[in-house]
Structure formats: C-alpha cells, structure tokens
Amino acid sequence: MGRGRVELKRIENKINRQVTFSKRRNGLLKKAYELSVLCDAEVALIIFSSRGKLYEFGSVGTTKTLERYQRCCYTSQDPAANHGEQNWYQELSKLKAKFESLQRSQRHLLGEDLGPLSVRELQQLEKQLETALSQARQRKTQLMLDQMEELSKKERHLGAINKQLKYQIEAEGATFRALQGSWCSDAVVVTSSTAFAAQPSHSAAMDRVEPMHIGYQQFAPPEATIHRNPVGDHNNIMLEWAP
C-alpha cells in the first residue's frame, strides 16, 4: 500500500508545529552541508523561525556568499547606469549582515542558539563571558568603594556639625543659667526692700491705735480709802467728838 499524499498547510497545534520545525530545520541544514561537501558547491542557508530566531549555514561564510550573490546580480545589469545603486545596495547588505552577526553574537552571549557552534567557538564564547564577568565585578567593586568613601565623608561632616551644635547648646545653657541666677538675686533684693519700707508704717499705725479697756476696773488709790475705827467697827457704835 502506497503512502498517501500529505496536504501542505499550517500546523495549528503549537507543539507539533515547533517539533516539525526543529526536525525539518535540522534536515535542511544537513542537506545543505552534504551538498557543499559532496558537490563542492558554495551553499548559504538562512532560516528565521516564527519567533524571529536566526539559523544559518554557509560553506564559505554567509556574508561572503551574499556579497557574491549581489555582485552576480548587478553584473548582469548595466554597470554604468546602476553603479550608484549597486554601491548603496552593497553597503546596505554589509550593514545588514553585520547587524545579523551582532544579533547572533548577542544570542550566544545570552546562552541561546548554541547548537550550531563548535567546541572551539564555545571555548571562545566561555572565555569572552569570563572576561566580561571579571570586568563587571571589578566595576561593581569600584562603585561600592566609591559609595563607601562618600558615606564616610558624609559621616565625618555630620559628626562635625553635631559637635558644633553640642557646643552651641552648652554655651546657650550656661548663658541661660547665668541670667536665671541674676534674675533670682534681683527678686530677693526687691523683696527685702519692700519689707523694710513697710515696717515703719506698721509701727506708726500701731502707735496710733488707742488701747481699749475691756472689762477694766478702775483702781482706787489707797489715800481715798476711808479709815474705819476698829473699835467702832467692832462695837458698831460711833463715838462723839469731845468738845
């Protein structure tokens, strides 16, 4: 029983589409390599995935093959009429190839698309990454040292300001205590003067007050007393005066 014809259309399943792309891409790259080796042909293959990743193969280099292709295309035309356009197109092709090479190098540095690289290229990439990592660490260390030095300067500056403020507060406190002592002395002097001035007036007022005789019995002098005869008193008989 013969194999049925497969209808070519876009694979809707994302996983199946990715698997099919990987298998056919590897097969296509293998066929291009076999063609260049078996037939001594100059082959250049460029593949862009649906995600924008670049896969390429060049038996003598993709850039050289593209330049040869451009020269072959412009040689068939009138060189006098299209000389300027040819130069511009060649320059554009060089810049485009350089841009693609830089993109490929960037992906390699990020650890992507390392499959086509050989052991030697991987060793060079590893060495390049180690060099970049060492330079990044040195730069980070230098920045940290600079920040520490700046913080130390700020700390010393703030310490000087703190000490100056402390001296100023102590001086203001001493001045305030001296003023407070002088105020207390003046208050004591004023209080003493007021008390001394008020004392004479109080004595004069006391002198002006007349004494009050409350419950006082007037004392009769002894001369005013009536002498009684003890005999008369005893006999209760008044004697007549002699003529």
C-alpha positions in Angstrom: 0.0 0.0 0.0 1.5 3.3 -1.0 2.0 6.3 1.2 -0.7 8.9 1.0 -0.1 12.5 -0.1 0.3 14.9 2.8 -1.5 18.2 2.4 0.8 21.1 3.0 -0.8 23.6 5.3 0.0 25.4 8.5 0.1 23.2 11.6 -2.4 24.6 14.1 -1.0 22.8 17.1 1.8 24.9 18.6 3.8 22.0 20.0 3.5 19.9 16.8 4.5 22.9 14.8 7.6 23.5 16.9 8.6 19.8 16.7 8.1 19.7 12.9 10.2 22.9 12.5 13.1 21.6 14.5 13.2 18.3 12.6 12.9 19.8 9.1 15.3 22.6 10.0 18.0 20.1 11.1 17.4 18.1 8.0 17.6 21.1 5.7 20.9 22.2 7.3 22.2 18.7 7.0 21.3 18.6 3.3 23.0 21.9 2.7 26.2 20.7 4.4 26.1 17.4 2.4 25.6 19.3 -0.9 28.5 21.6 -0.2 30.8 18.7 0.6 29.8 16.2 -2.0 29.4 18.6 -4.9 32.0 21.2 -3.9 29.3 23.9 -4.1 29.1 27.2 -2.3 25.9 27.0 -0.2 24.4 29.6 2.1 21.2 28.9 4.0 19.3 31.4 6.2 16.3 30.4 8.3 14.2 32.7 10.5 11.8 31.0 12.9 8.3 32.2 13.8 9.8 33.8 16.9 12.4 35.7 14.9 15.4 33.4 15.7 18.1 33.1 13.0 19.5 29.8 11.8 22.1 29.9 9.1 24.7 27.8 7.3 27.5 29.0 5.0 30.0 26.7 3.4 32.5 29.6 3.0 30.6 32.1 5.1 27.1 33.6 4.8 28.4 37.1 4.3 30.8 36.2 1.5 28.1 34.2 -0.3 25.7 37.1 0.0 28.3 39.5 -1.4 29.0 37.2 -4.3 25.3 37.0 -4.9 25.0 40.7 -5.0 27.9 41.0 -7.4 26.4 38.4 -9.7 23.0 40.1 -9.7 24.4 43.6 -10.6 26.9 42.2 -13.2 24.1 41.2 -15.4 22.7 44.8 -15.5 24.2 47.9 -16.9 27.1 48.8 -14.7 27.2 52.5 -15.8 23.5 53.1 -15.0 23.3 51.3 -11.8 26.8 52.0 -10.3 25.5 54.2 -7.6 22.6 52.0 -6.7 25.0 49.0 -6.6 27.3 50.7 -4.1 24.4 51.7 -1.9 22.9 48.2 -2.1 26.3 46.6 -1.3 26.7 48.9 1.7 23.2 48.1 2.9 24.0 44.4 2.5 27.1 44.7 4.6 25.3 46.6 7.3 22.5 44.1 7.3 25.0 41.2 7.5 26.8 42.9 10.3 23.6 43.6 12.2 22.6 39.9 11.9 26.1 38.9 13.1 25.7 41.2 16.1 22.3 39.7 16.9 23.7 36.2 16.6 26.6 37.1 19.0 24.1 38.6 21.4 22.0 35.5 21.5 25.1 33.4 22.0 26.1 35.6 25.0 22.6 35.1 26.4 23.0 31.3 26.1 20.7 30.9 23.1 21.2 29.1 19.7 24.4 27.3 20.9 23.7 24.2 18.8 25.5 25.2 15.6 28.6 26.3 17.5 31.7 24.1 17.6 33.8 23.2 20.6 36.4 25.9 19.7 33.7 28.6 19.3 32.1 27.5 22.6 35.5 27.8 24.3 36.0 31.3 22.9 32.5 32.3 24.0 33.2 31.0 27.5 36.4 33.0 27.7 34.7 36.1 26.5 32.0 35.6 29.1 34.6 35.1 31.9 36.4 38.3 30.8 33.1 40.3 30.8 32.2 38.9 34.2 35.5 39.8 35.6 35.3 43.4 34.3 31.7 43.7 35.6 32.8 42.5 39.1 35.8 45.0 39.1 33.5 47.8 38.1 31.0 46.8 40.8 33.7 46.7 43.5 35.0 50.1 42.4 31.5 51.6 42.6 30.9 50.1 46.1 34.3 51.5 47.3 33.4 54.9 45.9 30.0 54.8 47.7 31.6 53.8 51.0 34.1 56.7 50.7 31.3 59.1 50.0 29.3 57.8 53.0 32.4 58.1 55.2 32.8 61.8 54.2 29.1 62.4 55.0 29.5 60.7 58.3 32.5 62.9 59.3 30.7 66.0 58.1 27.6 65.2 60.2 29.8 64.4 63.2 31.4 67.8 62.9 28.0 69.5 62.7 26.8 67.5 65.7 29.8 68.5 67.8 29.3 72.2 66.8 25.7 72.1 67.8 26.5 70.4 71.1 29.0 73.2 72.0 26.4 75.8 71.0 23.7 74.2 73.1 26.1 74.0 76.1 27.1 77.7 75.7 23.4 78.8 75.5 22.6 76.7 78.6 25.4 78.4 80.6 24.2 81.8 79.5 20.6 81.0 80.4 21.7 79.7 83.9 23.7 82.9 84.5 20.7 85.1 83.5 18.4 83.0 85.7 20.8 83.5 88.7 20.8 87.2 88.2 17.0 87.3 88.0 16.7 85.4 91.3 19.2 87.8 93.0 17.3 90.9 91.8 14.0 89.4 93.1 15.4 88.8 96.6 16.7 92.4 96.8 13.4 93.8 95.7 11.5 91.7 98.3 13.8 92.7 101.2 13.5 96.4 100.3 9.7 96.2 100.2 9.5 94.5 103.6 11.8 97.1 105.2 9.8 100.0 103.8 6.6 98.5 105.0 7.8 98.0 108.7 7.8 101.7 109.9 4.3 102.4 108.7 3.1 99.4 110.6 4.7 100.6 113.8 3.1 104.1 113.4 -0.2 102.5 112.8 0.2 100.5 116.0 1.1 103.7 117.8 -2.0 105.5 116.6 -4.3 102.8 117.9 -5.6 103.8 121.3 -5.8 101.0 123.9 -9.1 99.5 124.6 -10.1 98.8 128.2 -12.3 95.8 128.1 -13.5 94.6 131.5 -11.1 97.0 133.3 -12.0 98.1 136.9 -10.7 101.5 137.9 -8.1 101.2 140.6 -8.7 103.5 143.7 -5.7 104.9 145.3 -5.0 103.9 149.0 -5.4 107.6 150.1 -9.0 107.7 149.1 -10.0 104.8 151.3 -12.0 105.6 154.5 -10.2 104.7 157.6 -12.5 102.7 159.8 -12.1 102.6 163.5 -11.6 99.1 164.5 -13.3 99.7 167.8 -16.2 101.3 166.2 -16.4 98.7 163.7 -16.1 96.1 166.4 -18.8 97.7 168.7 -20.7 99.2 165.8 -21.0 102.4 168.0 -20.0 105.9 166.7 -18.1 107.9 169.3 -18.9 111.5 169.8 -16.3 114.1 169.4 -15.2 115.8 172.6 -16.0 119.4 172.9 
